[in-house]
Amino acid sequence: MASLPTPPAQPDDAAESYVGLAADAAERQATSRGWDTVRAVPPGTFLTMEFRHGRINFQVEDDTVTRCWVG
């Protein structure tokens, strides 16, 4: 049986540090810190629950990040 691949390391970044930032500033910051995928969604959006390494998610309301999570 083949071994499972080791996922790449994620940026050492605190998701809560993005809350309160403007959406565009948060996206620039996340990209500069090494996140491969930055996803911004409005509150109440239905999302799949799969975990993706290298992805950071922003809930954005009135152009401000109100929640942030990894995966």
Secondary structure, 3 states (H helix, E strand, C coil): CCCCCCCCCCCCCCHHHHCCCEHHHHHHHHHHCCCCEEEEECCCCCCCCCCCCCEEEEEEECCEEEEEEEC
